[in-house]
Amino acid sequence: MSAPEPDGALTGDRLRADIAEVLGCAPAEVTPDADLLDLGLDSVRTMALVERWRAAGAPAVEFADLAEEPRLDRWTRLVGGADA
């Protein structure tokens, strides 16, 4: 599991690191506009990320919202609450 940000924030960098970890790739490979499905993300891994981020303080994160547009830039806005 990735180390949390010092203040527990779910930043874009934290999300990128978490996604890279479940995909087994370098964070640099997870670009903001890349289709995460093309990088190998599947529903099981997405659910694992949802649970991880809920535990870190993002209770409004829903699988369906993430699956609708599987890109880091979109997920950062969703998890950070910008699209709420």
C-alpha positions as CSV (number, residue, x, y, z in Angstrom):
1,M,0.0,0.0,0.0
2,S,1.2,3.5,-0.7
3,A,2.3,5.7,2.1
4,P,-0.4,8.3,2.8
5,E,0.2,12.0,2.3
6,P,1.3,13.7,5.6
7,D,-2.1,15.3,6.1
8,G,-4.0,12.2,4.7
9,A,-5.0,14.1,1.5
10,L,-6.0,12.1,-1.5
11,T,-4.1,14.2,-4.0
12,G,-3.6,13.4,-7.7
13,D,-0.1,12.2,-6.8
14,R,-1.5,9.8,-4.2
15,L,-4.1,8.5,-6.6
16,R,-1.5,8.0,-9.3
17,A,0.7,6.1,-6.9
18,D,-2.1,3.9,-5.7
19,I,-3.2,3.1,-9.3
20,A,0.4,2.4,-10.3
21,E,0.7,0.0,-7.4
22,V,-2.3,-2.0,-8.2
23,L,-1.2,-2.1,-11.9
24,G,2.4,-3.0,-11.0
25,C,3.8,-0.2,-13.1
26,A,5.7,3.0,-12.5
27,P,3.6,6.1,-11.5
28,A,5.0,7.9,-14.5
29,E,3.1,5.5,-16.7
30,V,-0.2,6.6,-15.3
31,T,-0.6,9.9,-17.2
32,P,-3.6,12.2,-16.4
33,D,-5.4,11.5,-19.6
34,A,-4.5,7.8,-20.2
35,D,-7.4,5.4,-20.3
36,L,-6.8,3.3,-17.2
37,L,-8.5,0.3,-18.8
38,D,-5.9,0.4,-21.6
39,L,-3.2,0.3,-18.9
40,G,-4.7,-2.9,-17.5
41,L,-7.1,-1.7,-14.8
42,D,-10.1,-4.0,-14.3
43,S,-13.2,-3.9,-12.1
44,V,-11.6,-5.9,-9.2
45,R,-8.7,-3.5,-9.0
46,T,-11.0,-0.5,-9.3
47,M,-13.1,-1.8,-6.4
48,A,-9.9,-2.3,-4.4
49,L,-9.0,1.4,-5.0
50,V,-12.5,2.5,-4.1
51,E,-12.2,0.7,-0.7
52,R,-8.7,2.1,-0.2
53,W,-9.8,5.7,-0.9
54,R,-12.9,5.3,1.3
55,A,-10.7,4.2,4.1
56,A,-8.5,7.2,3.6
57,G,-11.5,9.6,3.9
58,A,-13.3,9.7,0.5
59,P,-16.6,8.1,1.5
60,A,-18.5,9.5,-1.6
61,V,-16.3,7.5,-4.0
62,E,-18.5,5.1,-6.1
63,F,-17.3,2.4,-8.5
64,A,-19.9,3.5,-11.1
65,D,-18.6,7.0,-11.2
66,L,-15.0,5.9,-11.6
67,A,-15.9,3.3,-14.3
68,E,-17.8,5.9,-16.3
69,E,-14.6,7.7,-17.2
70,P,-11.5,5.8,-16.2
71,R,-8.8,8.5,-16.4
72,L,-6.6,9.9,-13.6
73,D,-7.6,13.5,-14.2
74,R,-11.3,12.7,-13.9
75,W,-10.7,10.5,-10.8
76,T,-8.7,13.2,-9.1
77,R,-11.7,15.6,-9.5
78,L,-14.2,13.0,-8.3
79,V,-12.2,11.8,-5.3
80,G,-11.2,15.3,-4.4
81,G,-14.9,16.4,-4.5
82,A,-14.5,18.9,-7.3
83,D,-17.4,17.3,-9.3
84,A,-19.7,16.9,-6.3
